[in-house]
């Protein structure tokens, strides 16, 4: 289990609108196109990723989950609504994950057993949170730390997890070197590579160039990592 040299790519399906969703009720209109762009590139480079879906996203866009699975990727569950999972009581967290799993199941993809937080950062789960995830049918988590579930934290470069702004700033070579040290993961969202996201994305030319070069490292899913 957990062979050396493997790297896992985590893609929580979020964009900049999800930061403000709780306050404004707005959806994320740019995310489907940006995620579709990422899935096309994963397929082109024969790379695979674990892609996390909010239940509401899977309900509105089941074709995204279907396209991810057709490209060899793994669909993972996030909360049903665009909320911070760690702000929920354990019972509410379990209910949200169960609702997302049921929605993805209805979309016709492999029943998810992996959980991704919408914004990974190597959070240490409490025993109550772990129990809630297990009760929902979760077997593994990515981008977190825990004791009783199979978990793969994000790799770090210069003491910082490979996610968010840090992933946008680091050269691809530095990311590859951090991933090569041991089995690990990095996190990229549709928001990061959205060519039209002002002040947030990598920009059109840089997004196409950097994400493509990142995929040349070769990636597997959380499920494949656990089974290796």
Secondary structure as GFF3:
##gff-version 3
##sequence-region A 1 228
A	DSSP	beta_strand	7	12	.	.	.	ID=ss1
A	DSSP	alpha_helix	17	24	.	.	.	ID=ss2
A	DSSP	alpha_helix	31	44	.	.	.	ID=ss3
A	DSSP	beta_strand	50	53	.	.	.	ID=ss4
A	DSSP	alpha_helix	55	60	.	.	.	ID=ss5
A	DSSP	alpha_helix	62	70	.	.	.	ID=ss6
A	DSSP	beta_strand	74	77	.	.	.	ID=ss7
A	DSSP	three_ten_helix	85	87	.	.	.	ID=ss8
A	DSSP	alpha_helix	90	106	.	.	.	ID=ss9
A	DSSP	beta_strand	114	116	.	.	.	ID=ss10
A	DSSP	beta_strand	123	124	.	.	.	ID=ss11
A	DSSP	alpha_helix	127	135	.	.	.	ID=ss12
A	DSSP	beta_strand	140	142	.	.	.	ID=ss13
A	DSSP	beta_strand	144	145	.	.	.	ID=ss14
A	DSSP	beta_strand	150	152	.	.	.	ID=ss15
A	DSSP	beta_strand	156	157	.	.	.	ID=ss16
A	DSSP	beta_strand	160	161	.	.	.	ID=ss17
A	DSSP	alpha_helix	164	169	.	.	.	ID=ss18
A	DSSP	alpha_helix	172	180	.	.	.	ID=ss19
A	DSSP	beta_strand	184	187	.	.	.	ID=ss20
A	DSSP	alpha_helix	190	193	.	.	.	ID=ss21
A	DSSP	alpha_helix	204	215	.	.	.	ID=ss22
A	DSSP	alpha_helix	222	227	.	.	.	ID=ss23
###
